[in-house]
Amino acid sequence: MGKRRVTVQTPGGCGGLRLAAEFIGKANAEATVWVSDPTWANHKPLIGSAGLKFKSYPYYDHESQNVKFIDMLKILQQVPQGDLVLLHGCCHNPSGADLSPEQWEAVRDVALQQGFNVFIDLAYQGMGTGLEEDVHGVRLLAESLPELIIVSSCSKNFGLYRERTGAVTLVCDSDESCATASTVLTAAARANYSMPPDHGAAIVQLIMNTPELRSSWEEELKEIRDRINKLRSQFVQKLKDAEIARDFGFIENEKGMFSFLGFQCRSDQNSHRELQHLFSQF
Ligand SMILES: Cc1ncc(COP(=O)(O)O)c(C=O)c1O
């Protein structure tokens, strides 16, 4: 705690999302959480079960295979004070399409103008472009907004899925608000599961505080990231080599573990043949 922020350890990212949702509900039971269309399938059950309402903002354009940023911004310009906008810190699940640095700046500007709060889900730090690069938007918002909620997960980047290791970090407008927020968060945790499991968090703490372990973790994470990005490039190249007419270049620009291939679920003969031809290349 201190420096206008407080972090509470949680049972994974899911536990963090649920705890943050309870915290939001206690601060403003009428708050609506705006989620990207599409978003991770578990956002609504996790956050909704804490009693919060949802609306969605346009995010991924299946036609252009890119973020529909103009449409997204238009909707964000209507989000009122008291509501929250949920953003994926990096490696958007399920589209793989992330905001550019300029787009993060525009989101920051509209958040300041409208006075809504931002809620960031950071489940894949280090799996997109780099440990620092992947939190460019998170840092930008933490520096410029009075308040911010960040839920992070160590499940993927530390390979600790089964140990349920995550955290909720609140950036507050003052150290006093942080102290109050911390009391509310820990009381909500106590009423749910009391204490999060310790083993995974102890592993993360040891790695982060031991220079040799930290650098070997960073190297391993880079290997994972490089492999994902290499597979993306090889996939696109193979399709080009096979003279597949459709341009799949967008897959190379997307980040993390997910992408939409852009196939409609049609059962006609042509799309069946197209898929067969495509996958016969691998
Ligand atoms: C976008 C997103 N947020 C949060 C989570 C939850 O993370 P955890 O496994 O740490 O509960 C996931 C896991 O798949 C995810 O994809």
The ligand as an SDF file (V2000), in Angstrom:
LIG
                    3D

 16 16  0  0  0  0  0  0  0  0999 V2000
   -9.2800  -12.3980  -20.2210 C   0  0  0  0  0  0  0  0  0  0  0  0
   -9.1280  -13.2640  -19.0150 C   0  0  0  0  0  0  0  0  0  0  0  0
   -9.2750  -12.7180  -17.8000 N   0  0  0  0  0  0  0  0  0  0  0  0
   -9.1470  -13.4390  -16.6860 C   0  0  0  0  0  0  0  0  0  0  0  0
   -8.8650  -14.7840  -16.7340 C   0  0  0  0  0  0  0  0  0  0  0  0
   -8.8010  -15.5670  -15.4420 C   0  0  0  0  0  0  0  0  0  0  0  0
   -7.5570  -15.8730  -15.0430 O   0  0  0  0  0  0  0  0  0  0  0  0
   -7.2800  -16.9860  -13.9170 P   0  0  0  0  0  0  0  0  0  0  0  0
   -7.0540  -18.2710  -14.6060 O   0  0  0  0  0  0  0  0  0  0  0  0
   -6.0530  -16.4830  -13.2300 O   0  0  0  0  0  0  0  0  0  0  0  0
   -8.4540  -17.0510  -13.0080 O   0  0  0  0  0  0  0  0  0  0  0  0
   -8.7030  -15.4050  -17.9680 C   0  0  0  0  0  0  0  0  0  0  0  0
   -8.4140  -16.8400  -18.0310 C   0  0  0  0  0  0  0  0  0  0  0  0
   -8.5780  -17.5250  -18.9820 O   0  0  0  0  0  0  0  0  0  0  0  0
   -8.8370  -14.6290  -19.1410 C   0  0  0  0  0  0  0  0  0  0  0  0
   -8.7000  -15.1620  -20.3590 O   0  0  0  0  0  0  0  0  0  0  0  0
  1  2  1  0
  2  3  1  0
  2 15  2  0
  3  4  2  0
  4  5  1  0
  5  6  1  0
  5 12  2  0
  6  7  1  0
  7  8  1  0
  8  9  2  0
  8 10  1  0
  8 11  1  0
 12 13  1  0
 12 15  1  0
 13 14  2  0
 15 16  1  0
M  END
$$$$
